[in-house]
């Protein structure tokens, strides 16, 4: 009788990355409610106790997985021209929202009623430097009026895109994005 060797367990950043990636994929496949931490651990090739040690609840695990993909797009470079920068940011957001992982992220954020996920949207608004930074710098340059409600502007753009994609189930192309950005910028300049 030969003893089977267990594959080596992932540790450190390799473990974290694998677990977060599997969590995102599983969100897309089964949704938040049916997501199973033991299944995530098995698919990631880690021990479930390692997952529970780092993320004591499913909500905390999903929250970190979502936060890992909702940051600034890796290839985004601000040019200093607000409209062009917002459109570039929006194109990246549309590409993400249309991807399987992006769809899973938005389904989880829109449908899960977990206390660990509720604050995620507002935290991301405060911590995402990208679009808020673009608007803040535009106010400093005099492109937008002082005192403009920048959070409302970003919520309006995001809300229009989410409405189009996830409520109406219609495509949001560059023409639609351009209309939304132009409408918001017109309001911010008045």
ABEGO torsion letter per residue (X at the ends): XBBBBBBBBBBEAAAAAAAAAAAAAAAAAAEAAABBAAAAAAAAGBBAAAAAAABABAAAAAAAAAAAAABBBAABBBAGBAAAAAAAAAAAAAAAAABAAAAAAAAAAAABBBAAAAAAAAAAAAABABAAAAAAAAAAAGABBBGBBAAAAAAAAAAAAAAAAAAAGBBBBAAAAAAAAAAAAAAAAX
